[in-house]
């Protein structure tokens, strides 16, 4: 017997195809636990209609969405699966291929497995069109810690979601349901439950056939901002490490790199959702700073993850997208959130506040796009090239010249350093800062006594002070 569970909320547009994909299975020995989760549309009517026409459907009706105490039998179903039977979860906008039950049962029984996943096709939730699929090139059967350690990076993407799987009673019973621990995440609970199930058993597998269709919708929880999400990303990373320690007894260098890779993709998604959230700018900047300040984030950026496709180029592209977003907010910055902006940059380069002030930072973002991005990642050569294109003899402000000179000093470019010094002195004289110009010129006249430009500056300075 297979027990299926689907919880539906305002799913009138998708629920019927989900139900039909269950009722149309080539293997028919199942019970379908189907809940209307307090919907305001026709979801409840659809549940009632199909329950009346097929006694394998056991209907449940919640009065309030996300009220888990109303129907505990529905939520605690995984804890009550009889030994020898199986459990699976199907979202209210997903579908099974007609042979999902038959193929997965055969795969599990043939290989004596306690938990198995299949390939998944991802479809556009709005149009229903195929987007891509996640499927392995061959069946994978894991029965030892050694094989799990080797295969972990290959199976994790197929295993980390709750759907597209068949669980034995033992695996299903290990899930967290109504009584959740205090640390349980608000985002990523599926992954936690899958890891708990996998820790409880010894024999797992992945079938290389696509038998499940996942509908991607921007209305799903994954695309909504939750202030606890950044902490959940860390928790999921730590639980991945905990899983490997429990099942394999250690974390190999390769699997550590893989967990960094998973975390990198997680924070890319989180940042994307953060930028689209309806939050004030200061809050977004503080969250971004917190993400970049995390120890695991810094370790991940330092490590070479190219073996899993997370090349340095890809990391740089992600960072550039962050900087581009920050630069694109220049009209929204205030004295209060400029300090938050500086704090974000300091997570990349602790010395950046020694190079520019808060006020100068905003000026650079507006006047010289990409400059602060280069400085933030310590690409001083790139920053110097940007300044070279921007600066000219008639630049009005003196602080960009000072920064360009500092960059030249960092790069040990003496010729460029002297050239910027000349631009600086010329600007100081032009704007009437004679005292400062005198100090600068006096020093350089001793160093380069025969330089004609410095001699001309002396004449200009004397004319200015005597005027």
N, C-alpha and C positions, 0 to 999 in steps of 0.2 A: 504494500500500500504506500502511495505517495501522498503526503500532505502539502498542499500549496497554500500560501498566504498572500493576499493582496489587500492593501489598504488604499482606499480611493477618496480623494477630496476634490470636489468640483472637477470631476474628470469625465463629464458627459460626452466630450468629443473623442475620447480615446478608449474609454473603459470597455466598450463592446468588442472592439477588436482584440483587446487583451483577454477578455473572457472567452471569446471564440477560439483563440489560439490554445487555450487550455482544453476546452470541450472538444476540439478537433484533433486531439492527440491520438496517435496510433495505439498507445497503451492507455487503457481506460480505467484501471484500478486505482482511483484516487479520490480524495476528499478535498474540496476547494473551499477554504475559509476566506470569505469575501466581506469586506467591511466598507460601509459608507461612513466616512469620518466626519460627520456633521456638515455635509455639503449644503450649499444654498441653491444648487442647480438640480438637474434631473438624475444625478448619480444614484440617489437612493431608489428611484423608480427602476433604474436599470438593474441594480442589484436584486430588487424584489422580483422583477420579471424573469430573470434567468434562474433565480432560486426556485421559483414556482414551476419552472419547466424542466429542471434537472435536479434530482434529489442528492446528487453528489456535491452540490453547492450548499454550504452552511452559511447563511447570511448573518451579519452583525450590523447594528446601527448605532452610531454614536450621536449624541445630541450636540456635542461641542468638539470642534477640531482640536487635535492634540491633547485630548483628555484621555489619558491612558488607564484610568481607574474604572471607567464605565464598563468595559468589556475585558476583564483580565483573562478570560479563557482564550480570547483571540490572541492577545499578546504573549501569553505564556504557552502557546501551542508548542514551540520547540522543546519545552521542558517535558512535554507529555507524549512525545512520539514513542510508540511501542518499539521494543528491540526488534530488529529485522525490517523495520519500515524506514521511510525516508522523508526528508523535509526539503522544501525549496521556497524561495521568495520571488515574487514577480511584481514589479511596479505597475501602477495602473495605466501607464502609457507605453509599456513594453510588450513584446510578444515572444512566444516560443515558436520555433519551427515545429511542424507537425510531429516529427520523430524525436523531439527533445527527451521525453521520458524514456522511450524505448532505447534510444542510443545510449543515454547516460546510465540507465540501469544495467544494460549489457556491459558497458565499459567498466562499471564499478564491480559487478559480480564476476566478470571474467578475470579481473586483476585483484580481486579481494581488497577493494579500496573502501575507506571509511568516509571519504570526502573527495569530490571531483568537480572540476570546472570545465567549461567548454569555450569555444571561440565565440566572440560577440561581434555583430555588425552594428555600426553606429549610424543612425538615420536622423535626418533633420526633423525635429518635432513639429515644425510648422508645415513643411511640404511633404514629408514622408520620403524624401529622396535619400538614396544611399550616400554616405559620406566616406566612411572607411571601415576597415575591420581589424580586429585584434585577434589573431589566431596563430598558433604555433605551427611550424612546418611538419611536426610529427607528434604522435602521442607521447606523453611523459608520465611515467609511473615512478613514484618515489616511496621507498620503503626503508631507507636507512638514513642516518644523520649525514653520512658521507655524500650520498647522492643529493640530499637536500641542499647541502652546502654548495655543491657544484651547480645545481640547477636553479637556485634561488633567484638570480637575476632574470632567468628566462620565464619563470612562472609567475613572478610577483604581480605583474600588470593584469594577468588573468585571474589572479587569486584575491586581489585586495578589495574587490567590491562584493557586496552580499548577493547580488543577482548572478544569473548564469551558472548556478551551482546546484549540486545535489548533495545533501548532508545525510549521513547516517544518524541514528538516534543519539549516539554518543557525541558526535560532532555538533549536532543541533543543540543538545542540552548544555553545551559549554557557553552558549551565547548569553550576553547580558540583555535582559528584556525590560520589565517594569522597574525592578529594583536595581537601579544603576549606581555604581560607585561614585563617590564625589568627584573623582578625577575624570570621569567619562566625558569625552569631548562633545561640544555642540555641533562640530563639523568633523566628518570622518569617522563617525561611529560604525559605519559598515566595515571599514578596514579593521577597526579594533575587534569587532565580533568575528570576522573571518580569521584573524590571527589567534583569537581565543579558541575557536573551533579547531584550527590546525594544530595548536599546541596540545589539544586534548586527545589527538589520535596519532597513529603511527604510519598510516598508509594513505597517501593522497595522490591525485593525478590530474592531468589536464588533457582533455580530448582535443585533437587537432581540427575538429569540425565546427563550423559556425552553426550554433543551434539556438542562439538567443539574439534578439534585436533590441538594442537600447536606443531610446528616443532622447535626443539632446534638446533641451528646452531652456531658454534664458530665464524662464520663471522658476526653474528648479532651485533648491536650496544652495547649490554650488555656486550660483551666480548672484547670490544676495549677500550683502556685507553683514558680518557678525563681528563685534568687537573682540570676541574671544578667538577669532580664527587664527591669528598669528601664534597664539599659545598652543592652539590645536595642531598647527603644523609641526611645532617642536615636539609635542606629545606623540604624534604619529611617528616621527623620526625615532624617538626614544623607544617606543613600543616595537618598532622594527628591530632595533638592536636587542631588546629584551627577548623577542621571539627567537632570534638566532642564537643567543646565549642559552636559552632554554632547550632548543631542539638540536643544536649542533655543538654546544659546549664552548664555542668561541665565535669570533667575527673575523673572517679572513680579510686581508687587505682588499681583495676584489669586491667582496660583499659590502665592505665599508664604503668603497667608492660608489657602489650602486645605491646605497642608502643616501649618500650625498646627492647623487643624481636625482633620485626621487624627491628629495627635499628641495632641490633647485627648481624642479618643475612645479612643486607645490607653491613656493613663494612667488614664482612668476604668475601663477594663477591668482594668488592672493593679492598681489600688487595690482593686477589688472582689475579685479573686483573693487579694490580700495579706491583706485582712481575714478571709477565710475559711480562710487557711492555718494549719497547726498550728505556729505559731511563738510564742516568748515575746514578751510585750508590748513589752519594750524593743527587740527586733529589728524589730518592726513599726513602732514610732515612728521608729527611725533610718532605716528605708527610706522612710517617708513624708516625713521631713525631707529626705532626699537628693533625692527626686522634686521637692519644692517648691523646693529650692535650685538646681536646674538652670537655667542661663541660658535655655534654650529654653522651659521652663515659665513663667518670669517674663515673657518676651517674649510668649508666647501669651496669658497673662492680661491683659496690657496692651493687646493689639491688639483691634480691632473685627472680629469674625468673623461678625457677624450675617448677612452675605451668604450664608453657608453653613449658617445655622441655629443656629450656636453663639452665641446671644445672651448678653448680660450676665446675664440672668435664669437661663439654663441654667448658666453658670459659677458663679453664686452658689448655685444649688441643689446643685451638686457640692461646693462648699466647705462648705456647711451639712451635707452628708452626712458629710464628714470630721470636722467638729467634733462632730456628734451621736454619731458612733462613739467619738471620744475621750472625750466626756462620759459615754458609757455604760460606760466601763471603770473608773469611779472606785474600785470596790472592789478592783481589781487593782493599783493604783499603789503603788509603794514609793519610799523616798527616792532610790533609784538611778534608777528610770525616770521619776520626776517631772521630773528635770532634762532627760530626753529629751523629755518632753511640752512643757516650756517651750521647748526648742530648735525644736520644730515650730511653735509659735505665733510664735516670733521670725522664722521665715521669711516670715510674713505681715506682721508688725508688729515692726520691730526695737526699738521703744521699749516693748514690753509688759513687759519685765522691770523697767523703771523705774516701772511702775504697780503691779505686784503681785509678791510674792515667790513662790518655789516652793510654800511651805506655803499661802499665800493662794490660789494658783491652784486647788489641789485643793478648798479650801473653797468657792470660787465655783462650781466645776463641780458640786458636790454641792448647794449651797444655792440658787444662782441660775442655772438652766439657760439657755443661749443668751447669757449676758452676755459670756463670754470670746470667743464667736464674733463678736459685734459689735465688741468691742475689737480682735480680731485683724485684721479687715478695715478697721479705722479708721472704723467706723460709730459715732462717738462720740455722735451724736444718738440713735441707736437704743439704745446702751448706757445713756445718761442716762435714757431713758424706762423701761428695765428697772429701773434702780436706783430710780427714782422710785416705781415700784409696790412695790418690795421694802422700802425703808427706812421706818421710823416712829420716833416719839420713844422707843420702848422697845427699840430694837435693842441687843443686848448688846455686840457687837464694835465696836471703833472703826475698824478698817481699812476696812470697807466705806464708812463715812461719809467717810473721807479720800479714797477712790477717787471717790466720787460728787462730792465737792468739786472734785477735780482735773478731772473731766469737765465740771463747770459752768464751771471756769476756761477750759478749752480752747474751750468754746462761748461764752465771754464772757457767761455768764448770771449777772449780779451778784446778782440777787435770790435765785436758787437757791443760789448760793455761800454767802451769808449765812445762809440757812435751814439748810444742812448744818453750818455752823459752830456754830450754836446747838445742833443735835442732838449734835455732837461734844463741846461743853463740858458739856452736860447729862450725857452718858454718862461723861465723865471724872470729874465730881463724884460721880456715883452709884457708880462702881466704886472710888472712893477715890484716884484719881490726881490729888491736889490740886495738886501742883507743876506738872504739865503743864497742868492746867485754869487755874491762875493765869497761866501764860505766855500761853495763848490768850486768856483774858478780858482781861488787861491791855492787850493790843494792840487788841482790839475796843472796849474802853471809850473809848479815845482817838478811834477812828474814828467810832463811833456813840454819842456821849455821852448822848443823850436816849432811847436805846432801853430800853423797860421790861423786856424779857426779859433783857437783859444786866445790868440793875440787880438783877433777882431772882436771877440766877445769882451775883452778888456776895454777896448775903445768904446763899444756900445754901452757898456756898464758905466763908464765915466761920463758919457754924454747924458745918460739917464739920471745919474745921481746929481749932476750939475745943472740939470734943467730946472 
